[in-house]
Amino acid sequence: MKRLIYICLFPLTSLWMSCEDLALGDKFLQKPPSGDVTIDTIFSAAEYAQRVLWYGYSTLPYGHWTGWNNSTAMWVGNIENLTDLSHSYVGYGGPEELYYSGSYNAGNEDKTGASGATKYRFKDRSAWKGIRHAWLFIENVDRVPDMSQEQKERMKAEARIIVAVHYTEMLRHYGALPIVRHSISPEDTNLPKRATLQETVDFITGLLDEAIASPHLPWSLPATEFNNWVGRLTKASAMGLKVRVLLFAASPLFNDSKPYYAGKASDEKMTWFGDYQEQRWKHARKAGEEFFQALEQQQGYELETQTDDPRLGFRKGYLT
């Protein structure tokens, strides 16, 4: 019998309740079905504990279209269709129905089908599920008996990057966010309020700095792990994401002498820092310099230089 654990929480940005499940499979308990599966059971063995983190991975955004009605893409499109890299002629997707026509508005986030195929699709995203699973893993993995401390520390660093990725995606669309620093239980009533933009950026970069500082997180995936672990997060991914976050924060959308859009959110410094500071660009430059210094020492990544077949180069830039 398939065992499911339902962990419920009130999302921080709406009034409806969503339930998460950890599908533990037929081999999870190795005993007759019962109702006593707890967090202690899950973190009693490495095999089960890892599934919590792997679920967190499964919630991360993916740039390619991977299937019909893909919740992390624009129906049957991808984010490049909104740039000069590509153009979609499908006729029934987010780019054609919403963005090319100029008909996108906030109400599209509540719709289904191509008319709701926005570039974030808040209702279909699993950001808060991924964040919760990452914190559950960080809070409980140390008690797993059959996992080395090195493995635990590496995977905790990966979990922090998962949280940072989700916050980065939401920052791009909403600005400041509620800061969740632990797994929220159904009994919690003191939920965090929406922070300021600066607090949100500091939270994201703080998570990334913790991951970067971990001596157990590899710079790039070792060749010995290619067969089983392609796609796992690395120190380079954390440093690269930090550069991206700081560049975005330094841009005129947030970093200007006047807000992009005046109102309560900008007045409360949720969608605007409140001023322009050249120092924000310097922070981004410093993070970029640190990344390229590490790259020069560690190698492992390079620009794709496939010139005879640009289409192949574009694909290789994603896949290899």
Buried (B, 14 or more C-beta within 10 A) or exposed (E): EEBEBEBEBBBBEEEEEEEBEBEBEEEBBEEEEEEEBEBEBBBBBBEBBBBBBEBBBEBBBEEBBEEEEBBBBBBBBBBBBBEEEEEBEBEBBBBBBBBBEEEBEEEBBEBEEBBBBBBBBBBBBBBBBBBBBBBBBBBBBEEBEEBEEEBBBBBBBBBBBBBBBBBBBBBBEBBBBBBBEEBBEEEEEEEEEBBBBBBBBBBBBEBBBBBBEBEBBBBBBEEEEEEEEEEBBBBBBBBBBBBBBBBBBBEEBBBBEEBEEEEEBBEBBBBBBBEBEEEBBEBBBEBBEBBEEBBEEEEEEEEBEEEEEEEEBBBEEEEE
